[in-house]
């Protein structure tokens, strides 16, 4: 009998993803054994920007697949993949994303979109609540992401994407519909959506 996955079960795996050791947030310093100077290690953002874009995409694909298999949660997986790749940190946000997919499974904004926008906010957002221009500036990459995601997936809304990817309309608050969603390969099909979202976001970050 095929096991039905409960997408609400979330397991945090801090550094199990391929590439996590290399691409962690390396903010510490190390001694130069050939002299008295201390060298600053490059951080994850710098390392990622020095890599070929396709290699970054491939690493992100691996991270998304890994976190989706653990969590079955599009918003957390999208955020974790980008956070790990680019050293964004703030694990509390992972917890905060818990009820976000489809905005509490009501078929509204796709969780991959929400998770990515949170990551983009950490990269492009303002540092002060009084920074109006910083807020306005953050909207440009956010809107570009949304436009590109909508063009590629057809919609920003969970119910529309589910209808397109699964060929049926589902209300994930309904236990019978949720079971159909899981049995139709939810993790595999939603991983495709999350990978697409994360790649678009990474492209924007790498160009910044």
C-alpha positions as CSV (number, residue, x, y, z in Angstrom):
1,X,0.0,0.0,0.0
2,X,1.3,3.4,-1.0
3,X,2.2,5.5,2.0
4,X,0.3,8.8,2.2
5,X,2.6,11.6,3.0
6,X,1.5,14.1,5.6
7,X,2.8,17.4,4.3
8,X,2.5,18.9,7.8
9,X,5.4,16.8,9.2
10,X,8.5,19.0,8.9
11,X,12.0,17.9,9.8
12,X,14.7,20.5,10.0
13,X,18.0,19.2,8.5
14,X,20.5,22.0,8.9
15,X,23.4,20.8,6.8
16,X,22.5,17.5,5.1
17,X,22.1,18.9,1.6
18,X,24.8,18.4,-1.0
19,X,27.1,21.4,-1.0
20,X,26.0,22.7,2.4
21,X,29.5,22.5,3.9
22,X,31.0,24.4,1.1
23,X,28.2,26.9,0.7
24,X,27.4,27.5,4.4
25,X,27.7,31.0,5.7
26,X,31.4,31.2,6.1
27,X,31.7,34.4,8.1
28,X,34.6,33.3,10.4
29,X,38.2,34.1,9.9
30,X,41.2,31.8,9.6
31,X,44.9,32.2,10.2
32,X,47.3,32.3,7.3
33,X,49.9,29.8,8.3
34,X,52.4,31.5,6.0
35,X,52.3,34.8,7.8
36,X,50.8,36.8,10.6
37,X,47.9,38.2,8.6
38,X,44.3,37.0,9.0
39,X,42.3,36.2,5.9
40,X,38.6,36.7,5.6
41,X,36.9,33.6,4.2
42,X,34.5,34.3,1.4
43,X,30.8,34.1,2.4
44,X,28.2,31.9,0.7
45,X,26.9,34.8,-1.4
46,X,30.4,35.6,-2.8
47,X,31.1,31.9,-3.5
48,X,27.8,31.5,-5.3
49,X,28.4,34.6,-7.4
50,X,31.8,33.3,-8.4
51,X,30.4,30.0,-9.7
52,X,28.9,29.3,-13.1
53,X,25.1,30.0,-13.0
54,X,24.2,26.5,-14.2
55,X,26.2,25.0,-11.3
56,X,24.3,27.2,-8.8
57,X,21.1,26.1,-10.4
58,X,22.0,22.4,-10.1
59,X,23.0,22.8,-6.5
60,X,19.7,24.5,-5.8
61,X,17.8,21.7,-7.6
62,X,19.5,19.2,-5.2
63,X,18.6,21.3,-2.2
64,X,15.0,21.7,-3.2
65,X,14.6,18.0,-3.8
66,X,16.3,17.2,-0.5
67,X,14.1,19.6,1.6
68,X,10.9,18.6,-0.2
69,X,11.5,15.0,0.5
70,X,12.0,15.9,4.2
71,X,9.3,18.4,4.7
72,X,6.8,18.1,1.8
73,X,6.5,21.9,2.2
74,X,7.0,24.2,-0.8
75,X,7.4,27.4,1.1
76,X,10.0,26.1,3.6
77,X,11.9,24.2,0.9
78,X,12.1,27.2,-1.3
79,X,13.4,29.5,1.5
80,X,15.8,26.9,2.9
81,X,17.4,26.2,-0.5
82,X,18.0,29.9,-1.2
83,X,19.0,30.6,2.4
84,X,21.6,27.8,2.4
85,X,22.9,28.6,-1.1
86,X,23.4,32.3,-0.5
87,X,24.0,32.4,3.3
88,X,20.8,34.3,4.2
89,X,20.3,32.7,7.6
90,X,17.4,33.3,10.0
91,X,16.0,29.9,10.7
92,X,13.1,31.4,12.7
93,X,11.6,32.3,9.3
94,X,11.4,28.6,8.5
95,X,9.0,28.1,11.4
96,X,7.1,31.2,10.5
97,X,6.5,29.8,7.0
98,X,4.7,26.7,8.5
99,X,1.1,27.7,7.6
100,X,2.0,29.6,4.4
101,X,1.5,27.1,1.5
102,X,-1.5,28.2,-0.5
103,X,-2.0,30.7,2.3
104,X,-3.1,28.1,4.8
105,X,-4.1,25.6,2.0
106,X,-6.9,27.9,0.8
107,X,-5.7,27.7,-2.8
108,X,-4.2,31.2,-2.7
109,X,-0.6,32.3,-3.3
110,X,1.7,29.3,-4.0
111,X,4.0,28.5,-1.1
112,X,7.0,28.5,-3.4
113,X,6.2,32.1,-4.2
114,X,5.9,33.1,-0.6
115,X,9.1,31.3,0.4
116,X,11.1,32.9,-2.4
117,X,9.7,36.4,-1.7
118,X,10.8,36.0,1.9
119,X,14.4,35.2,0.7
120,X,14.4,38.1,-1.8
121,X,13.3,40.4,1.0
122,X,16.5,39.4,2.9
123,X,18.6,40.1,-0.1
124,X,17.0,43.3,-1.5
125,X,14.8,44.6,1.4
126,X,15.3,47.7,3.5
127,X,17.2,47.7,6.8
128,X,15.0,50.2,8.5
129,X,11.2,50.6,8.7
130,X,11.6,54.3,7.9
131,X,13.5,53.5,4.6
132,X,10.8,54.2,2.1
133,X,13.1,54.1,-0.9
134,X,14.5,50.8,0.2
135,X,11.0,49.4,0.2
136,X,10.3,50.8,-3.2
137,X,13.6,49.4,-4.5
138,X,12.8,45.9,-3.2
139,X,9.6,45.8,-5.3
140,X,11.5,45.7,-8.6
141,X,13.1,42.2,-8.1
142,X,10.0,41.0,-6.3
143,X,7.7,41.9,-9.2
144,X,10.2,40.6,-11.8
145,X,10.2,37.3,-9.9
146,X,6.3,37.2,-9.9
147,X,6.1,38.1,-13.5
148,X,8.5,35.4,-14.6
149,X,7.0,32.8,-12.3
150,X,3.5,33.5,-13.6
151,X,4.7,33.3,-17.2
152,X,6.4,30.0,-16.6
153,X,3.8,28.3,-14.3
154,X,0.7,30.1,-15.6
155,X,-0.4,31.6,-12.2
156,X,0.8,32.6,-8.8
157,X,-2.2,30.9,-7.1
158,X,-1.8,27.4,-5.6
159,X,-5.3,26.2,-6.8
160,X,-4.5,27.1,-10.4
161,X,-1.1,25.5,-10.4
162,X,-2.5,22.3,-8.8
163,X,-5.2,22.2,-11.5
164,X,-2.5,22.6,-14.2
165,X,0.0,20.2,-12.7
166,X,-2.4,17.5,-11.4
167,X,-5.2,17.9,-13.8
168,X,-7.8,18.3,-11.1
169,X,-9.3,21.0,-8.9
170,X,-8.5,20.3,-5.2
171,X,-9.3,21.9,-1.9
172,X,-6.4,20.8,0.3
173,X,-8.4,21.6,3.5
174,X,-10.6,18.7,2.5
175,X,-9.2,15.4,3.8
176,X,-10.4,13.5,0.7
177,X,-8.9,16.1,-1.7
178,X,-5.7,16.2,0.4
179,X,-5.4,12.4,0.1
180,X,-5.9,12.6,-3.7
181,X,-3.2,15.3,-3.8
182,X,-0.7,13.2,-1.9
183,X,-1.5,10.0,-3.9
184,X,-1.0,11.9,-7.2
185,X,2.6,12.5,-6.4
186,X,2.4,15.8,-4.6
187,X,6.1,16.0,-3.5
188,X,7.4,15.2,-7.0
189,X,5.1,17.5,-8.9
190,X,5.4,20.4,-6.4
191,X,9.2,20.0,-6.3
192,X,9.2,20.9,-10.0
193,X,7.3,24.1,-9.2
194,X,9.7,24.9,-6.3
195,X,12.8,24.3,-8.5
196,X,11.4,26.7,-11.1
197,X,10.7,29.4,-8.5
198,X,14.1,29.0,-6.8
199,X,16.0,29.2,-10.2
200,X,14.2,32.4,-11.1
201,X,15.1,33.9,-7.7
202,X,18.7,32.8,-7.9
203,X,19.0,34.4,-11.4
204,X,17.9,37.7,-9.9
205,X,20.2,37.4,-6.9
206,X,23.2,36.5,-9.1
207,X,22.6,39.5,-11.3
208,X,22.4,41.9,-8.3
